[in-house]
Structure formats: structure tokens, C-alpha cells
Amino acid sequence: EVQLVESGGGLVKPGGSLRLSCAASGFTFSNAWMSWVRQAPGKGLEWVGRIKSKTDGGTTDYAAPVKGRFTISRDDSKNTLYLQMNSLKTEDTAVYYCTTGLFTVPDAFDIWGQGTMVTVSS
Amino acid sequence: DIVMTQTPLSLSVTPGQPASISCKSSQSLLHSDGKTYLYWYLQKPGQSPQLLIYEVSSRFSGVPDRFSGSGSGTDFTLKISRVEAEDVGVYYCMQGIHLPPYTFGQGTKLEIK
């Protein structure tokens, strides 16, 4: 079964750091372009960033609000995607989803995890 | 960044009746490869988003054929031919051509009357 499972969310103070993980199973993770998408409480969806497969360069792209603070990485040997979040702000409070386009095209996010909640508050 | 504008932001539909959601982009989503990178998602209450439509009009596997997507350039529409109770949730369009970033519409909340 194809699955994405996020973990690592929690409560953190402003200025703090947190690392999220996304464990993939049921597909060839190393070939996948992976994205993080977040959703603030009661709000819409916001793309956070993406990492390409190593065969496609392994490069990363970020949304402007997180660029320079967040880092996406992957460990293909562990089938795991990471989101390192530094200098957290209250506005980073959200459910964070990992997602990928597996069955259709890379940009069509057709597989989503269940999400992990990050709360930034003093 | 590309701005995606959805209308309406909410709609209430009687079961069995049709529903339509509009999505307009601030720039054309037509790529030089001939494809148009416009997607539709549904987020049911308490769930993760799920892909409905990709590249304007292609239904994702398992999506009922009462859902259809159409449009071109900057104007797109998601139609539900006969709304069912299980269709409640928030619908989002998203563009995947002018990257980064991917950008979503604000969402349209569908309720059942």
C-alpha cells in the first residue's frame, strides 16, 4: 500500500526549531519529487517547498515566507523526507502535509500524508 | 507569483443538483509543451486533500465521473453533475506551471442543503 506518514509536530516557542519527517512506503521513494504543503488553522492550502529526486538533481525550491528558515532534505536509504524548520514564527502554526505526484504527473499531488500539527506559541 | 481566484467561496447545493466552481489565474497556465497545469483538489472534513482532476480535465483514478474539469488559458471550471452528500468539503484549484511556488485558490466550501 502506498503511504506517507508524517511525524515530528508539536509545540515550540517562537524562534525555536523543529524537524518534521515523512516516511514513505509502497513506492520507489528515490524517484519521487516530494513537496511539503501546510494549512494554518481554518485557512487554505499553502505550498512550502519541494525537493526533486537525486536523478533530477535533488534541488530544492521554497515558498518566500519560509525561504532561508526551512530546509527540505531526503534520505532515500530510509525512504524518508525531512523538513527542518528554524527561526519559527507564530504564523508557521499549521498542519504540515507531505505529498507527491506518484500515479499521474509529478506536479499533481495525488498522494498525501495525514499531516502533523505544528504550533508555534509562547 | 500566480494568483488563483476561486468563485464562489461557498455554495449550498441540494443533493442531485449540479454545482460549478470557477477558478481564474493571473497568468496563462498553458505550457509550451501544450499541456495546461491546472489541478483540482477536494478536502473533506477532517481529512487530507485529495486529487480530483489534473491537467484541467483528466480525472484521477477512482474519481466519480460526475466530476468534470474544463477551461483553458486563465479560466477554469470544476463541475459536479449531480451533487451527493459525500461531496461536501472544500475544493481548491492549484497551478503547477509558474514555479516556484505552486499556488492554490482560496478554496470553495460546498455544503449540502
Interface residues (C-beta under 8 A of the other chain):
Chain A: S35 V37 G44 L45 E46 W47 G49 R50 D61 Y62 A63 A64 Y97 T99 F103 T104 V105 D107 A108 F109 D110 W112 G113 Q114 G115
Chain B: D1 Y37 Y39 Y41 Q43 S48 P49 Q50 L51 Y54 E55 S58 F60 S61 V90 Y92 M94 G96 L99 P100 P101 Y102 T103 F104 G105 Q106 G107
